[in-house]
Amino acid sequence: MNRLKQLDLACLWHPFTQQTEWGQDLAQHPLIIARAKGHYLYDHAGRKYLDAVSSLWCNLHGHRHPKLDKALAQQMRKMAHTTFLGLTHEPGIRLAQELLAVSPQGLSRVFYSDNGSTANEVALKMIYQFHAQKKERSFPKTEFIALKNSYHGDTLGSVSVGGIELFHKKFKPLLFKTHFAASPHCGTCPYRKKPLDPKSVTRYAYCGESPRPGDARHDTGCQWECLGEIKNLLQKKGSRVAGVIVEPIVQGAAGILVAPPGYLSGLSKLCSQHHVPLIADEVAVGFGRTGKLFACEHENVRPDILSLAKGISGGYLPLAATLSTEKIYRGFLGKAKEFKTFFHGHTYTANPLACAVARSSLALFAKNAIIKKTAALADNLGEMLGSLISHPHIGEIRQAGLMAGVEIVADKDQGRSFDYKQRIGRRICLAARSQGLLLRPLNDVIVVMPPLSITNGELKFMIKGIRQSIQRVLKI
Ligand SMILES: Cc1ncc(COP(=O)(O)O)c(C=O)c1O
């Protein structure tokens, strides 16, 4: 183990990690994962940890699921990989058909890649090229509209439409033009007229329910100024805008910011009125996470492009898909010499192992009534989260399905955050680790994102672990 630690420190550079802190982490809280089973990860000493962030939001059915393992092993015996450029294969073909059968209406083509950033990169390039080769003359459409606080990945196209200063500001000189509208986060919205109710969880009324009394904090007294900003942008800049990109219902990486019910459908309507395509980035929220298979379903939204990744393979292998309408697809058809081809593709596009596992994962949704079970689990999670809200250092708690964020604040009444230097979120997650609970914060927001197959008992263990870890770090 010590040798592995030394090698890690000598050879590696971890993602989204300050390596100086990582050196201390490895020395003080070494965690080298040796294996995984069900909802638990096991370290070299055999200690087990509840995977409460679904291995970065992608695991759906638990680790080493017998059906997924079997699908992978079966495909392995046939072929691990071959290119999708100029060739095709059964797992890729069948998965495309199965995805289209369950995705929002109007989507008819699947373009594969291998992670969430590339799914969006494909979406942005695709819609730009679509406009550029349209017959009717129009302004060059080189600009996009996105939302403040949005996160769409780490490649430069995705960063161009990213609205998180900490991650994206540094790269500004390298990025294309994007107009940012207000983030639909009522908790910190400047247009809010009524104060935030400190006693309730901000909960998206998923599955078509209306908000339960005391549940939602979307009663702001506002005039939907967030949508007004989009409307203004579309009116003023629409002729140059290639598309609007949004994380439906939840802005995940910004701290699990939950949009008010009605925002997504309002945004979609505005896009239709101005004939600007809507790109729905369901990389984080897709595959049951918010209580529907796709978050767009909550508000009957039919995007022009849908980006999928993370949960698509049940959390097993890198795979992504960008789904488009037939109209967009047809815009690329022509003779080779017209150069309308979409010149984009990756070596591991549509990797057959990943496609085979993804098919098996999708089959489980139908067979095990996963969406129905998720809705029931989400209700229980909502109640458990409600038991945390009175804590003096917990500010807003936000939830949509099995996706939640618990915000830790220095001063609850004034909504004042801790100084970044105190690294409160990080310290709470490290404290949770010693209790067998694996969490990862977004700054001072503790993310709760368990596999969809989590049990009520494990949810209880998670909430208790969060409460105790906060108490240990903040000594309350
Ligand atoms: C909404 C959203 N889009 C895109 C991405 C990027 O996905 P990946 O990390 O697979 O590139 C993420 C990752 O968290 C995400 O939450």
The ligand as a Tripos MOL2 file, in Angstrom:
@<TRIPOS>MOLECULE
LIG
   16    16     1     0     0
SMALL
NO_CHARGES

@<TRIPOS>ATOM
      1 C1        -24.4340   18.6030  -16.8940 C.3       1 LIG1
      2 C2        -23.0780   18.0680  -17.2170 C.ar      1 LIG1
      3 N1        -22.6590   18.1180  -18.4890 N.ar      1 LIG1
      4 C3        -21.4500   17.6340  -18.8390 C.ar      1 LIG1
      5 C4        -20.6020   17.0820  -17.9130 C.ar      1 LIG1
      6 C5        -19.2520   16.5750  -18.3140 C.3       1 LIG1
      7 O1        -19.2350   15.1890  -18.3110 O.3       1 LIG1
      8 P1        -17.8350   14.4170  -18.3370 P.3       1 LIG1
      9 O2        -17.2210   14.6040  -17.0040 O.co2     1 LIG1
     10 O3        -18.2170   12.9960  -18.6150 O.co2     1 LIG1
     11 O4        -17.0260   15.0170  -19.4350 O.co2     1 LIG1
     12 C6        -21.0150   17.0040  -16.5820 C.ar      1 LIG1
     13 C7        -20.1470   16.4230  -15.5560 C.2       1 LIG1
     14 O5        -20.3490   16.5100  -14.3790 O.2       1 LIG1
     15 C8        -22.2780   17.5170  -16.2240 C.ar      1 LIG1
     16 O6        -22.7190   17.5000  -14.9510 O.3       1 LIG1
@<TRIPOS>BOND
     1     1     2 1
     2     2     3 ar
     3     2    15 ar
     4     3     4 ar
     5     4     5 ar
     6     5     6 1
     7     5    12 ar
     8     6     7 1
     9     7     8 1
    10     8     9 2
    11     8    10 1
    12     8    11 1
    13    12    13 1
    14    12    15 ar
    15    13    14 2
    16    15    16 1
@<TRIPOS>SUBSTRUCTURE
     1 LIG1         1 GROUP 0 **** ****
